[in-house]
Amino acid sequence: MKEFIRKRLVETALAITFGAAGGVATYYAVQQHSDSVVLAMELGSHYESSGRHIGTPYVDKLGKGQPLTVCNGVTGPEVVAGRTYSREDCKRLELPKYIEAERLARAALKNWDAYNVWVRVSLIDMVYNLGPAVLNDTTLVRLGNSGDLVGMCEQMPRWVRGTVNGQSAVLPGLVDRRATTRELCAEWGRDGHFSSGLISEVRP
């Protein structure tokens, strides 16, 4: 995982735990959504656009159908060509999609309540980024439901293909993103950073 995103996730987790003012953690903590959703949004923000697409929609040429997109990967009927979207607009559009991703992951994975926050973040990010297909009787879900956390995490790097000029291709951005979710799931989620809670121990 790149040091920049590692730092962002740690800082956001600390803000959630200790009630630090400002930033995404405070905004969503006030909204009373899960810590996992808050952290997944921070992760997704980095990989989707790092704030570059707040403003007017663009055509996502790496997506199927090249959808009109704005904010951090938001598509659909609420995205209107030529409209300008503020940061608050983006939060309003993104939050329900992350909550739905969490709901779908929880419903598909029977061991959800046993996972720590970092495993949940990795799975929410997968669903938000790839859609519910990642949960449709996939090996990832079967391994998770069999109790094989490590095996489930190791499936994540397989999901790195997108559509370029109508053809399926490995996308470097997805390779990087899946490496991060695998690390969160397998290492932070088991015996790595903050493994026994949101913030219980910070290891060097």
Protein Blocks (a to p, Z undefined) as FASTA:
>chain_A
ZZklmmmmmmmmmmmmnopgedjklmmmmnopafklmmmmmmmmmmmnnomlgccddddf
kbghiaadehjhiacjklcghiacdfklmmmmmmmmmmmmmmmmmmmmmklmmpcfklmm
mmmmmmmmnojmlmnopaklmmmmnopaklmmmmmmmmmccceehiacddfklmmmmmmm
mmmmmmmmmmmghklbmblcdcZZ
